[in-house]
Amino acid sequence: MLTPADIIALLRADVAPSLGCTEPACAAIAAADAASRLTSEPVAIELAVSPQLFKNGRSVGIPRYAETGMDHAAALGALIARPELGLEVFSAIDADVARKAQALAAATHVTIDPDHPGVYAAAEVTDADGHVARTVISGAHTRVIERAVDNAPLPPSDDGPDGAPLSAERHAQLAAEVVALDLAGILALAERCDVADLAFLADGIEMNEAVAARAAEGPSPVGIGQTLADGAATGVFGKGLSDRIVLKVASGIESRLDGAPCTVMSSAGAGSKGLAVVLPITETAAEVGATAEQTLRALALGHLVNTWANGRVGKLTAMCTCGMAASTAAACGMAYLMGADAEGIGRTVRTMCGTIAGMVCDGAKPSCGMKLAVASHAAVLAAAMGASGRVIRASDGIGAETPEEAMGNVARLAREGMADADAVMLDIMANK
């Protein structure tokens, strides 16, 4: 049975700083881990990734670097060779690394491995002396499951990056136990944790608010954030809670996925999901005058629901789980701050499942800010409905009587109904 101590350990592992999009970072970490076991400079890389990882790494910006793509991400990682940096691996990019990465990327061969869906990256790095090191990451963006040097297997380390508090196996076990809970059980655990043990979640407030503020001050890469800001000034859009949340989330994600060198606090191992979870909850907390304890518990609930929803639907699927999972998680935290009990939070999830399910993921890129603008607005509406006793009907579409059944329907839609969608989207992206 999960204890509050288990929940704190899981949250500390899942709510961690991240620089740049998580999928290119995953490829970079795999290459960095392999290269760290070699004695001379890398000269060639073979990288195999899942279709979903490739899709999310194709067009997204890399902080402090001009190019995009998994070949460049792997080249950067191999030259950095510091896997202990984890999701902040790109923080070590300097002028020398960036210059050398251009040549190494040309000697990097990337293949898509359809037999390993979800989070998967296998990097084989060859050094100047002809030695070859291999690292395989699977199941989570920093979870190493295989290592070898010159075909001699090495045991994966029990520790995560940078002294993470959980082994990969223990982390997977705790996450699976959260996924198996019902929503009421997740709320109960969030409320049982000692508030002092949740205090570290406040770091995510400061970090993600700073990213949103920085994004609003600079030029908007696609124009989503700027259009929202202009509209608020001219009256096209309003300045209420929903409008402020949409502006912050959309601007932050748009800027981050363009490659802005901003570290964000992630959720369930993903930086954009961290923005989508944290910013709506903290903005709502300020709106309703929540106490520090209420805010921390709402954040804990949001992060846990994000883990729960990702685990049921899948972290990387043809469905946008940044919207479906993270915005639903944010809606739960907002509903909690609006006074909803377990039933009200359940109504919130049911409404979200019947509203934005089916939003496709066609890869990470700045325009994801538009999708999260839509999802974040839906989250505010769903939270307000849930807190006031309203919910979409179970008889409507893929709706259901319970939040668990509703999320199960969404998961089935992602697994079965959208089974061919990734292949079609990759074909479109590759041939346009």
Summary of the structure (lengths in Angstrom):
residues: 432
radius of gyration: 20.8
end to end distance: 50.6
largest distance: 67.4
contacts: 1727
relative contact order: 0.13
helix: 59%
strand: 11%
